[in-house]
Amino acid sequence: MNIVIIRNRSFLTAFMGLCLLVANSLSAASSCNLTLGMSNWLPYQAISESGEPHGLQVELIEQIATQAKCTLKYRSMTFQAGLKELEQGTVDFLVNATPSEERSKIALFSIPYRNEFLLLYSTQKYLEKCHRMTLEELIRDGFRLGIQYQLYYGEELRLIQQSPELNRLLRYVESNIQHVDLVESEDLDGIIDDPVVVSYRSTIIPQRSGVLKSCPIQISTSPVSLMFSKKSVSKEMVERFNRAILAVQATPEYRKRWSW
């Protein structure tokens, strides 16, 4: 066996420096620390006063992040505010996102990580009519529908929003918590929300359980994705999350809790 002894100090120093540079580059490439912006939407997600995230969806996102070998920090914000911060790169990603051409200007999207199901809920005033009218007919009839800014509620409502005549009849609010408050103050006749969320609210606040009833109008059943900032997240990182999503979706726990 031949042993090569390097006697040139400058060459040895340069060689060691190159090794250190490669090691640091590999470490940087593998590290992953991301900030997630999200609103309070129990039982899916919330951030406590002490800053602790919790909820069914938080558990799912944590499982995906762990599979991707990433650590997460959380910041509380409305979805509308999150879009602005995503564009600036001050938050790295948002949840419950539907890809669109407009959003693709500022964001990269993961593959779908779960399905979302939304129903129309009405006060007693319009409960009978919502069983025989379409959503557009209800709005034309004076149904005051509360929706959040910049959220996607399915194709039917998107077309209604594209009509200036109908869009001005909609009531836009900052968060879904305002929906219930406005309904109770008689400023709204109905809202759109997830049945799990509505059921949860009626459980923790029983006096609100009779305010809203579901209508036989399914607003949307669609897959939702993680939406990453183009400013702060690479395409390679999104692919890393895609592989993690597929791994989590293959588990019995996911199929039991999220397959609908």
N, C-alpha and C positions, 0 to 999 in steps of 0.2 A: 504494500500500500504506500502510495506517495503522499507525503504531507507537505502542503504548501505553506510556507511562512511568509506573511506579508510584512515587509520591513518598512514600506513607505508610509509614514505617519499621515500625510495629507490624504493619501488614497483611503487609508483605514478610517479616518475621520469622516470623509465624504460618504463612504460606504455605510457607516453606522448612522449617519444623518438620513440617508436615503431609506434605510430600514425603519427608522423612527417615523419618517414622513408617511410611509406606506401603512404602518401600524395605526397611526392616528387617523388616516383616511378611512381605513377599514372600520375603525371604531365609530367614526362620525357617520359612516354610511349605515351602520347597524343600529345606532341610537335612534330613539323615537320618543319625543316628548311633545304631545299635542294639547292644544286648548280647545275644549268643546263649549260652544255657546248654546244655552237652552233655556226655555221658559218653564215655569211651573205648570204641570199638566198631570196631576195625580189621577190614577195610581201609576201612570207610566213614568213620570219623571218630576223631580223637584230638587231644589237646593235649600237646605235648612238655613236658619238664621246663623248657625255656626259655620256655614259653608260646606256642609256635608251633602253630597248627592245621594239620592235614594229613589227607588221606584222600579217597576218591572222592566222598563226599557233601559234604565241605567244599568241594571244587572246584565242585560243582553249586550249593551255596548261595551261594558267592562270585559265580558267574555271574549268578544271580538278583538278588543284591544290587547288583551293578554295573549291571545293566539297570534296576534301580529307582533308581539313582543314590544308593545308600546305602553307608556304611562300617560295618564290623562290628568289634566287640570280642568276645572269647570268654572264657567262664568254665567251668572244669571242674566238673561236678557230676553226681550221679545224676539220673535222670528224676524220682524221687520228690522229691528236694530241689529240683529245677527247678520242679516244680508249686507248691511253697510260695513260692518266690521270684517266680514268675510272678504269683501271687495278690497279693503285696506290691508288685509293680512294680519289684523290684530287678534282674530280668532282663526283657528285652523279648519274647523268643520262644524256643521250643523246636522241635526237628525231630521227625520220625517220629511225628506225632500223629494219632490217630483221633478225629474229633469225637464228642462225647457230650453228653447233656443235663446231666450233672453238671459236666463241664469247661466247658460254655458259661456257667456262672455266673461264671467268672473269666477266660474267654478268648474271643478272636475267632479264627476259623479261615480260613486261605487256601483257595483251591481246591487239589485234590490236586496235588502236584508230582512224585510218582513212585509206583510200585506196590511193595508189600512182600510178600515170599513167605516163609512160615515153615513149617518141618517139625519133626516130632517125632524126636528122637534117643534111642537106648537103649543101655545097656550090653549085653554078651553075655547076661547073666542073663535079660533079657526080650525078646531079639531075635526068638526064634521066636514068642512069644506076640503081639508087636506086629504080626505079619503076619496074624493071624487074629482079633484082638480090637479093639473100638472103644476110644477114649480113656477113656471112662467105665468100661468093663469092666476095662481095665488098672489104673486107679486103685483100683477096688473089689478087685482081685486083690492089691493091696499095692504097686503100682508107685509109687515115690517120685519125684514129678515136681517139679523145681525151676523156679519162675517168679519174675519180679520184681514187686515191689509196684507197683500202680497202672498197669500196662501192659495194653493190650488185645490179646488173643491170638485173636480171632475169636469167633464166636457160640457154638460148641460148648463152649469152655472157659468162656465167660462164664456159661453156664447151669450148668455144673458148680460154678463159684464161688458161684453163688446158692443152692446146696444146702448148708446147714450141715453135713450129714453128709459130703458129699464135699469141701467146702472145707477142712475141718480135716485132711484127708489130704494136702493139697498142702503143699509146702515153699517158703516165701517167703524170698527173699534180696534183698540190696541192689543187686547188679549182676550182669551176665551173666558176668563174670570168675569170680565165686564159683561159678557153675554147674559149670564144668569142674573147679575145685579140689575141690568137694564130691563130684562124681562119682568123682574119682580116690581120694578118701579113703573111698569106699564109703558115703557118707551119702545119695547119690542114685542112682536108677536111670535117670534120663533128664532131658533138657532140651528146650526149644523154642528154635530159633534160625534165623537166615538161612543157607541153604546156602553162600553166598559167604563168610560169616564163619567157618563151621566149616571150610571148605576152606582158608581163609587160615591158620587156627590150626594145622592139620595140616601146612602147608607150613613155617611158621616154627618149629614145635615138633614135629618128626617123631615123637618118642616118644609123643605124645598121639594120633597119627593112628588108632591101633587101638582107642582107648578107647570111642568112640561110633560107632554105625552108624545110618544113617537108616532110619526105619520108613515103610511105605507109608501114612502118616496125614498128610494135608495139613492143617495147623492153620489156616492163614489165607492168603488171597491178597486183598489189599485195598489201595486207594489210601491214602496218608498225606499229611497236610497240615502246614503250619507253624502253630503255635499261639502267638498273640500275647496279651500281657497287656492286659486291659481298663484297668488302672491307668495304663499308660504309652504305649499305642499307640492311635491313632485308627482309625475305620473307613476313613477316607480313605487312611491309610497301608496298610492291608490291601489295599484296592483297587489301590493302587500296586504292591504285590507280586503281586497277581493278574495284572495286565497284564504284569509282568516274567516271571512263570512261563510264561504263554502264549507270550511271545516266545522264551524259551529252549527251550521244548518244540518249537518249530517249526524248530529248527536240526538239520542232519544229525548233528552230534556227539551231541546228546541222543538222537535216535532210534536211533543206533548203540549207545549205552551203556546207556540206561535203558528202552527200549521192550521190555518182556516181559509 
